[in-house]
Amino acid sequence: MTTLRRVSMAAALLAVGYCCGQAHLDVKSLTAQEGQVGVPDDTANKIREANRSLIEAMDSLRSDGLYESITEGPNAYLILSGGGNAREDLESGLGVDPETFAGLYSGQAVPEIQALLGVDDQGRVTYNDEVVRMYSKSRLQRVRANRIKLTETSF
């Protein structure tokens, strides 16, 4: 009886799937982890406005010679800290800011940098065969202090 019930259920599921396909019904596919839940429209508008402001600040810093990024899009960490040169940081081998670090690991490097990146046997990103590191603790603290002064906030 159990085998008959299983076969019947399998046939029923196939029939439902066939009927849905014939009726051209759109069935939302499910994944193990859904994407980020949408944010309210008001919050989404604030995020878009903040991004526009970041881009304006980035352009201003760049025109003053205080900003160079090596990843796609604005680097909020460098911008809110008063600028920085991610290319020099990377080439020095002394470490990059956290947002650049994340961008390099997630494949967001600009094409000319991407061509010089590799991965070592432990899965770490390398630049010219040297492991890419993040800023030292003391440099992170200095940058954070500057960011707090510029944004007049405390975290």
Summary of the structure (lengths in Angstrom):
residues: 155
radius of gyration: 24.5
end to end distance: 65.0
largest distance: 79.5
contacts: 356
relative contact order: 0.09
helix: 54%
strand: 10%
